[in-house]
Amino acid sequence: MLTAPQQNFLQAIEALDLEQVKRLLAEGLDPNFIDLDKGPAVSVWSDGLFQWWEVVCEAYEAGQPLSAEQKQAQLQVHLDILEQLLQANANFHLWDAEECYGPLWDAASAACVPAVKRC
């Protein structure tokens, strides 16, 4: 069972609430835990990154591709959260029991070169 700070941390990652992520990590939260339903916190982050990629793809398929600036603006919070996770020594090799691929795979399949380079 997750503690309240761990639950809040996953919610902050899902909501892309960078300030909450920073606050919880600054308070000493260890990001290396696994939620039985969502998997490790790093997987929750990479799921959000993949959602960013789906938005990019859907815009392209709708004939209204995002500009490079729009993609970067929407991506930045994901990269900022990634940096916080890395600084907190998050283990990017943690996978949940059902996951065949980890966060690095998600970043690569989202064609997110900056995240792949940082992972």
TORKE-49853 format. One line per field, with one value per residue: residue number from 1; z, x, y negated of N, C-alpha, C, O in turn. Coordinates in steps of 0.2 Angstrom, whole numbers, plus 5000, padded with zeros to 4 digits. Last residue first. Layout:
residues N
n (NUM;...)
nup (Z;...)
neast (X;...)
nnorth (Y;...)
caup (Z;...)
caeast (X;...)
canorth (Y;...)
cup (Z;...)
ceast (X;...)
cnorth (Y;...)
oup (Z;...)
oeast (X;...)
onorth (Y;...)
This chain:
residues 119
n (119;118;117;116;115;114;113;112;111;110;109;108;107;106;105;104;103;102;101;100;99;98;97;96;95;94;93;92;91;90;89;88;87;86;85;84;83;82;81;80;79;78;77;76;75;74;73;72;71;70;69;68;67;66;65;64;63;62;61;60;59;58;57;56;55;54;53;52;51;50;49;48;47;46;45;44;43;42;41;40;39;38;37;36;35;34;33;32;31;30;29;28;27;26;25;24;23;22;21;20;19;18;17;16;15;14;13;12;11;10;9;8;7;6;5;4;3;2;1)
nup (4899;4890;4877;4878;4879;4866;4857;4857;4851;4858;4859;4868;4880;4881;4883;4896;4904;4897;4893;4898;4913;4923;4934;4930;4932;4934;4928;4933;4948;4953;4959;4958;4946;4939;4942;4937;4923;4921;4923;4911;4901;4903;4901;4887;4877;4874;4868;4857;4849;4846;4839;4828;4827;4824;4809;4805;4800;4809;4810;4818;4830;4833;4836;4848;4856;4857;4864;4877;4880;4883;4894;4903;4904;4910;4923;4926;4927;4938;4948;4943;4942;4944;4953;4963;4962;4969;4970;4970;4975;4991;4998;5003;5000;4987;4982;4984;4976;4963;4961;4962;4951;4940;4937;4928;4933;4935;4945;4955;4957;4962;4974;4981;4984;4992;5003;5008;5003;4996;5000)
neast (5089;5093;5090;5077;5073;5076;5069;5056;5047;5041;5050;5059;5051;5048;5061;5063;5053;5052;5042;5032;5024;5019;5027;5036;5053;5067;5077;5078;5076;5080;5088;5084;5088;5078;5067;5070;5070;5057;5051;5056;5050;5037;5037;5041;5031;5024;5035;5038;5027;5027;5039;5036;5018;5008;4997;4983;4979;4977;4989;4995;4987;4991;5005;5004;4997;5006;5016;5010;5008;5022;5023;5015;5023;5034;5028;5025;5038;5043;5035;5030;5012;4999;4995;5005;5018;5034;5048;5058;5059;5057;5055;5061;5056;5059;5049;5038;5042;5043;5029;5024;5029;5024;5011;5006;4997;5006;5014;5004;5001;5013;5013;5002;5006;5017;5011;5003;5010;5003;5004)
nnorth (4952;4942;4947;4949;4935;4930;4939;4947;4956;4965;4975;4969;4969;4983;4988;4981;4988;5005;5018;5026;5026;5033;5029;5014;5010;5000;4993;4980;4975;4958;4948;4936;4932;4939;4932;4920;4923;4927;4914;4908;4916;4913;4899;4899;4903;4891;4885;4893;4892;4878;4878;4886;4887;4900;4903;4906;4918;4927;4933;4922;4924;4937;4935;4927;4935;4946;4939;4938;4951;4954;4946;4954;4965;4961;4958;4971;4977;4971;4976;4993;4997;4996;5005;5005;4995;4995;4983;4972;4959;4955;4938;4927;4915;4914;4922;4913;4902;4907;4911;4898;4892;4900;4909;4918;4927;4938;4932;4931;4944;4949;4940;4945;4958;4954;4948;4959;4974;4989;5006)
caup (4902;4897;4879;4877;4885;4872;4858;4861;4846;4858;4854;4861;4877;4880;4877;4890;4902;4902;4891;4894;4908;4917;4932;4934;4927;4937;4926;4926;4945;4951;4958;4964;4951;4938;4944;4944;4926;4920;4928;4918;4902;4904;4907;4892;4880;4877;4873;4862;4852;4850;4845;4832;4825;4828;4813;4808;4795;4807;4806;4812;4826;4831;4831;4842;4854;4854;4858;4873;4879;4877;4889;4901;4901;4903;4919;4926;4921;4931;4946;4946;4941;4939;4947;4961;4963;4963;4973;4968;4969;4987;4995;5004;5007;4991;4981;4987;4983;4966;4961;4967;4958;4942;4942;4926;4932;4930;4939;4953;4955;4956;4969;4979;4980;4986;4999;5005;5008;4995;5000)
caeast (5088;5094;5097;5081;5072;5079;5076;5058;5052;5038;5044;5061;5053;5042;5057;5067;5053;5053;5046;5038;5027;5016;5027;5031;5047;5061;5077;5074;5079;5075;5091;5082;5092;5085;5067;5069;5076;5062;5049;5057;5058;5039;5036;5045;5036;5021;5032;5043;5029;5022;5039;5042;5025;5010;5003;4985;4981;4971;4984;4997;4987;4984;5002;5008;4994;4999;5017;5012;5002;5019;5027;5013;5016;5034;5031;5020;5033;5046;5034;5035;5019;5002;4991;5003;5011;5030;5043;5059;5054;5061;5052;5064;5054;5063;5056;5039;5041;5049;5035;5022;5030;5031;5012;5011;4994;5000;5017;5008;4996;5010;5018;5002;5000;5018;5016;5000;5009;5007;5000)
canorth (4959;4941;4945;4955;4940;4928;4939;4941;4952;4958;4976;4971;4963;4978;4990;4980;4981;5000;5013;5030;5022;5034;5036;5017;5011;5003;5000;4981;4981;4963;4955;4939;4929;4941;4939;4920;4921;4932;4920;4905;4916;4920;4901;4897;4908;4896;4881;4892;4899;4881;4874;4888;4884;4895;4904;4900;4913;4923;4936;4924;4918;4936;4940;4925;4929;4947;4942;4932;4947;4957;4945;4947;4966;4962;4953;4966;4979;4969;4969;4988;4998;4991;5004;5012;4995;4997;4987;4979;4961;4959;4944;4933;4917;4910;4925;4920;4902;4904;4916;4903;4889;4900;4904;4914;4920;4938;4934;4925;4939;4951;4940;4938;4957;4958;4944;4953;4969;4983;5000)
cup (4902;4901;4886;4879;4884;4878;4864;4862;4850;4853;4854;4857;4870;4877;4876;4883;4896;4900;4896;4892;4904;4911;4926;4931;4932;4932;4930;4924;4938;4947;4957;4964;4958;4944;4944;4946;4934;4924;4927;4923;4909;4905;4909;4899;4886;4880;4877;4869;4858;4853;4849;4839;4830;4826;4818;4812;4798;4802;4805;4807;4819;4828;4828;4835;4848;4852;4854;4866;4875;4875;4882;4895;4899;4900;4912;4922;4921;4926;4940;4944;4944;4937;4942;4954;4960;4966;4967;4972;4967;4981;4990;5002;5008;4999;4986;4987;4987;4974;4964;4967;4963;4949;4944;4930;4929;4928;4933;4946;4952;4953;4962;4973;4977;4981;4992;5001;5004;5001;5000)
ceast (5094;5093;5098;5088;5076;5078;5079;5065;5055;5042;5040;5055;5056;5045;5052;5064;5057;5052;5046;5043;5033;5019;5024;5031;5042;5056;5071;5074;5075;5078;5086;5084;5090;5089;5075;5069;5076;5068;5055;5056;5060;5047;5038;5044;5040;5025;5028;5040;5033;5023;5033;5041;5030;5017;5005;4991;4982;4972;4978;4992;4990;4983;4995;5005;4997;4996;5011;5013;5004;5012;5024;5017;5013;5028;5031;5022;5027;5041;5037;5033;5024;5009;4995;4999;5009;5023;5038;5054;5054;5057;5057;5061;5057;5062;5061;5046;5042;5048;5041;5027;5029;5032;5019;5012;5000;4998;5011;5011;4999;5005;5016;5007;5000;5012;5017;5005;5006;5005;5004)
cnorth (4963;4948;4944;4953;4946;4932;4936;4942;4946;4954;4970;4971;4964;4972;4985;4982;4979;4993;5008;5025;5026;5030;5037;5025;5015;5004;5003;4988;4982;4969;4960;4947;4933;4938;4942;4928;4921;4930;4925;4911;4913;4920;4908;4899;4906;4902;4887;4889;4898;4888;4877;4884;4887;4893;4899;4901;4906;4917;4932;4927;4919;4929;4938;4929;4926;4941;4943;4934;4941;4954;4948;4944;4959;4963;4955;4960;4974;4971;4968;4981;4993;4993;5000;5011;5001;4998;4989;4984;4968;4961;4948;4939;4924;4912;4921;4923;4908;4904;4914;4909;4894;4897;4903;4908;4915;4931;4934;4926;4933;4947;4943;4937;4950;4957;4948;4949;4963;4978;4994)
oup (4904;4906;4889;4882;4889;4883;4867;4867;4847;4853;4849;4851;4866;4872;4870;4878;4892;4894;4900;4890;4908;4905;4922;4926;4936;4928;4929;4918;4939;4943;4959;4968;4962;4947;4948;4951;4937;4927;4932;4928;4912;4909;4914;4902;4890;4885;4883;4874;4863;4859;4855;4844;4835;4823;4816;4819;4794;4801;4800;4802;4814;4823;4822;4830;4843;4847;4848;4861;4871;4870;4877;4891;4894;4894;4908;4918;4915;4920;4936;4939;4949;4933;4936;4950;4954;4971;4962;4976;4962;4982;4986;5003;5013;5003;4989;4992;4992;4977;4968;4972;4968;4952;4949;4928;4927;4922;4928;4941;4947;4947;4957;4969;4971;4975;4987;4995;4998;5004;5004)
oeast (5094;5096;5104;5092;5079;5083;5083;5067;5055;5041;5036;5055;5054;5042;5051;5064;5055;5050;5042;5049;5037;5018;5026;5033;5044;5054;5070;5072;5069;5083;5086;5082;5094;5094;5077;5073;5080;5072;5057;5060;5064;5049;5040;5048;5042;5023;5028;5041;5033;5022;5034;5042;5028;5021;5005;4991;4983;4968;4975;4991;4987;4979;4994;5004;4994;4993;5010;5011;5000;5010;5024;5014;5010;5027;5029;5018;5024;5042;5034;5030;5021;5012;4994;4999;5011;5021;5038;5056;5051;5051;5060;5063;5056;5066;5065;5048;5045;5053;5044;5029;5033;5037;5021;5014;4998;4996;5012;5011;4997;5005;5017;5006;4999;5013;5018;5003;5005;5000;5009)
onorth (4968;4949;4946;4957;4948;4933;4939;4944;4941;4948;4969;4969;4959;4969;4983;4978;4974;4991;5007;5026;5028;5032;5042;5026;5018;4999;5009;4989;4984;4967;4966;4951;4933;4942;4945;4929;4923;4934;4928;4911;4916;4924;4910;4901;4910;4905;4886;4891;4901;4889;4877;4887;4889;4897;4893;4900;4901;4913;4934;4926;4916;4928;4938;4926;4924;4941;4942;4930;4939;4953;4944;4941;4958;4962;4951;4958;4973;4968;4963;4980;4989;4990;5002;5015;5003;5000;4986;4988;4970;4964;4945;4945;4927;4912;4924;4926;4909;4906;4917;4911;4895;4900;4906;4902;4910;4930;4932;4922;4931;4946;4940;4933;4949;4957;4944;4947;4963;4978;4993)
